[in-house]
Amino acid sequence: MKYLTKTSNDYYKLRIRIPKALQVHFRRNEINKSLNTTNFAFAKKQALSILNDYQKICLMYQLKLNDENYIERFLNKSSWIKL
């Protein structure tokens, strides 16, 4: 999985580059999220959950479902990102 990297402490983290068009919603240019585990299988499971939410956000934007701050509300409900 190309988004998973290992830190110097052998913990896994998720790193995703955010497209320029979505940086306004995320208020940053990449997501760097520690998965707080050294177990690859558990890290992969957590990463897939986060990537699923991220892909939903990208799809919402592509389908122009970003009216009335829909993406911001979705991000606020997501426990994996702090705005």
C-alpha positions in Angstrom: 0.0 0.0 0.0 1.7 3.1 -1.2 0.2 5.5 1.3 1.5 3.6 4.4 4.9 4.5 5.7 6.8 3.4 8.7 8.2 5.9 11.1 11.6 5.7 12.8 9.8 4.1 15.8 8.4 1.3 13.6 4.9 2.8 13.8 2.8 3.1 10.7 1.4 6.4 9.4 -0.8 7.3 6.5 0.3 10.0 4.1 -2.0 11.3 1.3 -1.3 14.3 -1.0 -4.4 16.5 -1.3 -5.2 17.9 -4.7 -5.1 21.7 -5.0 -8.8 22.0 -5.6 -9.6 20.3 -2.2 -6.9 22.0 -0.1 -9.4 24.8 0.6 -11.6 22.2 2.4 -8.8 20.4 4.2 -6.8 23.6 5.0 -3.5 21.7 4.2 -1.8 20.1 1.3 -1.4 16.6 2.7 -2.8 14.3 5.3 -0.2 12.9 7.7 -2.0 10.6 10.2 -0.3 8.3 12.7 -2.1 5.0 12.9 -0.6 4.3 16.3 0.3 0.7 15.6 3.3 -1.4 14.6 1.1 -4.2 13.2 1.0 -3.9 9.4 -2.4 -5.7 9.1 -4.1 -3.4 11.6 -2.5 -0.4 10.0 -3.7 -1.4 6.6 -7.2 -1.9 7.9 -7.2 1.6 9.5 -5.7 3.1 6.4 -8.3 1.6 4.2 -11.1 3.1 6.3 -9.5 6.6 6.1 -8.9 6.2 2.4 -12.5 5.2 1.8 -13.7 8.5 3.5 -11.1 10.4 1.5 -12.2 8.9 -1.8 -15.9 9.8 -0.9 -14.8 13.4 -0.4 -13.0 13.4 -3.7 -16.0 12.0 -5.4 -18.3 14.5 -3.8 -16.1 17.3 -5.1 -16.0 15.8 -8.6 -19.8 15.4 -8.7 -20.2 19.0 -7.5 -21.8 17.9 -4.3 -20.0 20.6 -2.3 -22.9 22.9 -2.1 -23.8 24.3 1.4 -20.4 23.3 2.8 -21.3 19.6 2.4 -17.6 18.6 2.3 -16.8 20.5 5.5 -19.7 18.9 7.3 -18.4 15.4 6.2 -14.9 16.3 7.3 -16.2 17.5 10.7 -17.9 14.1 11.2 -14.7 12.3 10.3 -12.7 11.3 13.4 -9.4 11.0 11.5 -8.9 14.6 10.6 -8.7 17.6 12.8 -9.6 20.9 11.1 
